[in-house]
Amino acid sequence: MGLTIGEDAGHHLHSMIPVTLSWFVFVYLALFLAGILILWIGYEMIRKKHANSVARARVFCRICGSRYIDISSAPLLKCPVCGSLNERSAPESR
């Protein structure tokens, strides 16, 4: 009544999960592409957030027509050329 290799009192022990080469390649590529997709989405979110903050900082004076950048959060901004007060407008869509 000796035990053979791989058996333990009537229970079969398997040391590895059987995976074909094609299934392994498929899983590897799927995980790799999912990682690239996640990085791409994250990069685009950061890029759009930065682009919106830059667009919000641009101000156009409606009196003298000059364009300037103001990073403050004030609702009324003083034009550095003519001194008139300007409201911060919504970013223009391109």
HELIX and SHEET records of a PDB file:
HELIX    1   1 LEU A   21  ALA A   57  1                                  37    
SHEET    1   A 2 GLU A   7  ASP A   8  0                                        
SHEET    2   A 2 HIS A  11  HIS A  12 -1                                        
SHEET    1   B 2 ARG A  58  PHE A  60  0                                        
SHEET    2   B 2 ARG A  67  ILE A  69 -1                                        
SHEET    1   C 2 LEU A  76  LYS A  78  0                                        
SHEET    2   C 2 LEU A  85  GLU A  87 -1                                        
END                                                                             
